[in-house]
Amino acid sequence: MATTSDTSVAARAKYEPVIGLEVHVQLLTVSKIFCSCSTRFGDPPNTNVCPVCLGLPGALPVLNRKAVEFAVLAAMALGGRINETSIFARKNYFYPDLPKGYQISQYDKPLAEFGRIEITTAAGLKHIGITRLHLEEDAGKSLHEGFAGSSESTAIDLNRSGVPLIEIVSEPDITSSAEAHEYLTRLKEIILYTGVSDCNMEEGSLRCDANVSVRPRGQKQFGTKTEIKNVNSFRFIREALEFEIDRQIEVIESGGKITQETRLYNPDEGKTYGMRSKEEAHDYRYFPEPDLLPLVVDEKWQTEIRRTLPELPEARRQRLIADYGITSYDAQVLTSSKSFADQFEAAAKAAKNPKRVANLVQGELMGRLKAKSLGIEQSPISMQGVALSADLVENGTISGKMLKDLYDLAFERNQDFPTVYEKESRCNLQTLRRSRKSSTKSSQPIPSKWNSIEPVRRR
């Protein structure tokens, strides 16, 4: 078969991709969903296990209340309708890392339905529907390397078995890999704001399966879909979708037919490979879990959970624009994470000119972080440091050129702005005193926690 790069522009234009995403999110509970075993990541294999999560005969599951509250909170943040009564079901399949031979999940009566996420596309805003959000337990983990004999055998770690998950299933409203990437970015952002998960893809806290098909443009009927399983980064999801869309178009254009199957993505080769045939959901032989009562989240409980719902990213952006007079682009950057937004607001409220704080973050701080491939959490300059520097420029105590020099020094020394400013100013003051340049003007006072010191010029 030709490579994806050989797919002609003309062939691409004839077809429309149809993409639906299934996202699994581990919840940040201390214990598992149906037992008291720890959910801590990184412990020695098979140490956080008990008769319940090992599926031993006679062991009965007990539902974790906090897992339910986290799931409801996530559903509310995604605009979903909470079903007062939902049912747990057994999803039957056999795999080495599934000790019971079934997974406790939800199927026809899920916890929540009918949410949506708003994304930005080249054509403007677009709403991606969320079909359902339901609770389930995670499976264990198959290990293919990192132990003696790994070249000949697979090991099983059941620490993850029983960790609480929410599965978020989108409508097939996504029509490109770029839209899929934007949807996942917005979804992760919302989940992180709620605090129900850390969404750490490297640790498996957020995993994504993608269902993709192609059809002639204008056709209403869906094409045959394939599922791309367990892709562990947004970039790889985008690459996998691009390859799979082109592969399916090439198969159809050459007179072949798409086989419904599960495929895996190899990021080293940039290709997907067939893993197994994929049948319909009824092959899992779902039936109600006999050991768990129906889950009832009544109006009173929903009201209690709703009170803990934080201000969500998009609402916060609009408020920052209104409250601080910043641009939409600035608001987007400043709300990239809840902790970053909290820090910015604390700094902006303490500063004389919030707009200047936003400009310094966007221009001076973020530019240097990007140049050094650092995240905001790795910045040597704190938000308090940005606020101080903004006030010094606002007062005329230092110039814009001085500020740039001081920011450069802060990054070179890995020190916060106040430390660098004080050190350089004192050094400069001592030099001035030794040279007895009495005509030098003294600087304006800065906050009481800092000494009144002279302007600084980098030497």
Helices and strands as residue ranges (DSSP letters): G 4-6, H 9-14, E 15-26, H 65-77, E 81-82, E 85-86, E 88-92, E 102-106, E 112-121, E 124-137, E 141-143, E 155-157, E 164-170, H 177-194, E 206-216, E 226-231, H 234-253, E 261-266, E 271-277, G 281-284, E 287-288, E 295-296, H 299-306, H 313-324, H 328-334, H 338-350, H 354-360, I 361-365, H 366-371, G 376-378, H 383-395, H 400-413, H 417-435
